[in-house]
Amino acid sequence: MTLRISQLQYQRIQEILETAYPQEGCGVLVGKRVFEAVEVVPSDHLPSRSRPQDIYRDVAQVIPVANAWEPGLLNDMDSLGNSDARSNSADNPSGGDTQDQPKTHGAHDRYWIDPADLLRVQREAHDQGLEIIGIFHSHPDHPAVPSECDRRLAWPVYSYLIASVWGGQVTDMQSWRLNDSAQFEPEKIQVIPFSSQIPVAYPQFKR
């Protein structure tokens, strides 16, 4: 499983997320999936068989969108407490919230893409023969590791590119996919140099 992205697009994501700091920035990855037949391990009752699996996801366009998170949105997510990876950072050795100091979530540690924005991007992508292949967002002053909130909001068909932004600078970027157990697994990122190009001809995506 590999997310293939040009160096220019990679740098564009860095710019978007550094500009959003200290808030979480976010956006949509548009492109195509490349499939290959993968052998399925046989069980006691089923014979060996193959099924298509997208081994590559090629990014054609990086589309920034507004972080639409607002107070009160998804209140059940705000109760995750100790399960949130970003509540267990080094500057909070107790791990998560306490009853005396409940954590207040906001755009500094949460993101939300308005469904209307996602639908607009999806329609424009389909008009170009493309599709949404992933979502990117930042973790200000925290590692590029999905939180429990990230996991619960994730869709298995997307790649999730997370950037760690410390002091306004991207220091790390990791991609993740949900597995069959609804848990995140790391996904390789292949950055295509300026001198090369992803071996697929894409139409221009209108902004």
N, C-alpha and C positions, 0 to 999 in steps of 0.2 A: 504494500500500500504506500503510494507516493503522491504527494502534492507537488506538481511541477509549476513553477512560477518564474517569470522573467526577473532579472535583476532590477529593471526599471519599476516593475510592479511591486517588488519587495521593498524598494526604497520609498515608493509612494505610500505604502502602508505605514512605514516608519514615520513619514512626515505627518500623516493624518493623526496617528495616535500620539505623537509627541506634541502636536498642536492642541490636542484635547486635554492634555495633562494640566491640572491634577485630577481631572475627571476621567472616567472611562470613555474612550472613543470606540466606535464600532462601524462596521460596514459589511458589505456583501461581496462574495467572490462569485463571479460568473464565468462559465466556461463549459467544458465537456468532460465526460467520463469515458475512459478507455477500458473496454471489457476484455476479459480472457477467461476461458473455461478453466475452472478449478475443480480438482477431484475432491469429492465428498467422502469422508471416511465411512465405510459401511457399518451398519449396526447389526444386531442379532436378527432383525426382521427385514432389513432393507439391504439391497445389493449396492455395490459401489456404483457411483454415478458422478457426473460432472454438472456443475452449474456455473452460470456466468457471474463473474465478480469484477468490479471495477478496480483494477490494479493501479491505474493512474487517474488523477484528476488534474486536468490542465486548465490553468487560470487564463482567461482571455481578457477580463476586465476587473478592475478593483473599483467598487462603487461605495463611496462613503455615505453614511446616513446618520441622522441625528440620534443621539442617545435620548430616548423618550422616557427614561425612568423618572418616576415622580413619587412623592411620599404616598404611602398607602397602596401602591401597586404590588400585587402578589404578596399580601400580608403573610400567607403561609410560608413563603420563602424566607421572610424575615425571622421566622422562629427556628431556623435551622441551627443557630447557635454553634455548638462545638463541632458540628459536622462540616461547617464551611472551612475550606482549606485556608482561606485568608484570615480566619480568626485564630489560627494556630501558628502564626508567624513568630519570629524571634522577639519581636517587641511586645508580645503578649504571651509570656511563658505559661500562664494559667490555662491557655487554650480556650478561646471563645468568650462568650459574654458571661457576666455574673449578674446575680439578682440585683446587686446594688448599682451596677453600671450596665444596663441593657444597651446593646449595640444599636445605634441608629444607622440604618442603611440609606444610601443615597447614590447619586451619580458618581461619587468618588469610589464606590466599590460594587456597583451594580450597573448593568446596562439592559436596555429593552429596545427592541426594534419595533416600531409601530407596524402592525400588520398591513396597514395601507401602503406603507413604504415597501414592504416585502412583496406585496402583490403587484405593485407598479414595476418593480425590478424584474419580477418573474415574467410578467406579460411582455416587457420590452426584450427580455432575453429570448423568450420563445419566438418572438417576431424575427429574431436574428438567427434562429436555429441553435440557440444556446440554452443553458439552464443554470439555475443556482446550484453551485457545487459546495459552497461553504460560507461560513460567517467568520469575521475577524473582530477581535476586540482587545482591549488592553487591561492590564492589572497594574494600576499605579502603585509603585513602591512595594510590589509583591511579586513573587515568582510567576513564571508563565505556566502555571499548573491549574487545571480546572478546579473550581470550587464545587461544592455539593449543589449549590444553586445552578451553576453552569450545567452540571450533569442532568439535573431534573428538567431543565428547559431545553435540552439538546434533542435534535432529531437524528436518527441513525443514518439518514441519507446524506448528511452534510459533514464536511471537514470543519473543524473548529481551530482556527489559527489564533493563538493567544500570545501577546507581546508583553514582556515585563518592562515597565517604564519607570526608571529610578531617576528622580530629580529632573524629569523632563527629557531623558534620553532613553531610547530603546536599548536594553542591554542583552535581551534574549528573546527569541521567538520560537515557539513550539507549536506543532499541529497535532490534533487529537481527533480520533473517531470513536464512536460508540461501538462496542462489540455486541455479540448476540445476548450477552448477559446485562446489557444496558450499563456497562462500565466503560470508562474512557481508556483507550489504548493509544500510545504514541504513534504518530504517522510521520514517515520520513518527508523532509522538505528538500526538493531539488531545485536550487536556484540556477536558472539558465543565464550564462554570462551575456554581456552585451554583444559579443562577437558571434553568438549562436542564437537560435530561436527554437521555441517549442515546435516540434514537427507536425503541426496541424495548422491549416489555413483558416483563420477566423475572420468573419465580417466585423466591421467596426461597430461597436456597441454605442448607441446614442446616449448621451449624458442628459 
